[in-house]
Amino acid sequence: EDQVTQSPEALRLQEGESSSLNCSYTVSGLRGLFWYRQDPGKGPEFLFTLYSAGEEKEKERLKATLTKKESFLHITAPKPEDSATYLCAVLTSGYSTLTFGKGTMLLVSP
Amino acid sequence: ETGVTQTPRHLVMGMTNKKSLKCEQHLGHNAMYWYKQSAKKPLELMFVYNFKEQTENNSVPSRFSPECPNSSHLFLHLHTLQPEDSALYLCASSQPAGAHSYEQYFGPGTRLTVT
């Protein structure tokens, strides 16, 4: 059974304090790994797709990386508006649907 | 309207009521999804439609009944719900399975409270 585990469950940072969120997965044949941002009471907002180990993608203060067992979402010099829950999901061979992790709740204080 | 829209945004219903949730996507996608999101749990996939045909039903109780009249619209009909069905219900759309670009785009959700 495919499993996606995100850590930590919650992370509190000071503004400007860089850190990383982790998404580890146990799947049979990864076709893609997806990162989403979700604000309270809203739907998830798509951020990145990573397809193969070694791939990296960046958007403003966010950078996503992928290895054969996990993905990291690096947040550089975060601002309070980066506060949200960040979700990771995987698409695997033989399936046409995403398996989501529970998410990491990020709070950035000014 | 752009992206994926959902109505209503909030719904309070009694256990004997019948109501429907509506989703519309303006992205030209051919796959649509219903998810349930409860506190402290991962998103739970409920139903999948590809080209208007239901392709997955994740053992969802029959009190939830989906309908997909065309590739742009998706409904979730609700009847005789239980308090544990209270959650955020999310609709999403994407290119169909097998497409190169498979990102799912979500609507804002309907916050459902069953009393």
HADDOCK unambig.tbl for C-alpha pairs under 7 A between the chains (distance, minus, plus):
assign (segid A and resid 42 and name CA) (segid B and resid 108 and name CA) 4.76 0.50 0.50
assign (segid A and resid 42 and name CA) (segid B and resid 109 and name CA) 6.29 0.50 0.50
assign (segid A and resid 43 and name CA) (segid B and resid 90 and name CA) 6.68 0.50 0.50
assign (segid A and resid 43 and name CA) (segid B and resid 106 and name CA) 5.61 0.50 0.50
assign (segid A and resid 43 and name CA) (segid B and resid 107 and name CA) 5.49 0.50 0.50
assign (segid A and resid 43 and name CA) (segid B and resid 108 and name CA) 4.27 0.50 0.50
assign (segid A and resid 43 and name CA) (segid B and resid 109 and name CA) 5.70 0.50 0.50
assign (segid A and resid 44 and name CA) (segid B and resid 106 and name CA) 5.96 0.50 0.50
assign (segid A and resid 45 and name CA) (segid B and resid 106 and name CA) 6.81 0.50 0.50
assign (segid A and resid 46 and name CA) (segid B and resid 105 and name CA) 6.54 0.50 0.50
assign (segid A and resid 96 and name CA) (segid B and resid 97 and name CA) 5.14 0.50 0.50
assign (segid A and resid 100 and name CA) (segid B and resid 42 and name CA) 5.77 0.50 0.50
assign (segid A and resid 100 and name CA) (segid B and resid 43 and name CA) 6.10 0.50 0.50
assign (segid A and resid 101 and name CA) (segid B and resid 42 and name CA) 5.45 0.50 0.50
assign (segid A and resid 102 and name CA) (segid B and resid 40 and name CA) 6.72 0.50 0.50
assign (segid A and resid 102 and name CA) (segid B and resid 41 and name CA) 5.65 0.50 0.50
assign (segid A and resid 102 and name CA) (segid B and resid 42 and name CA) 4.31 0.50 0.50
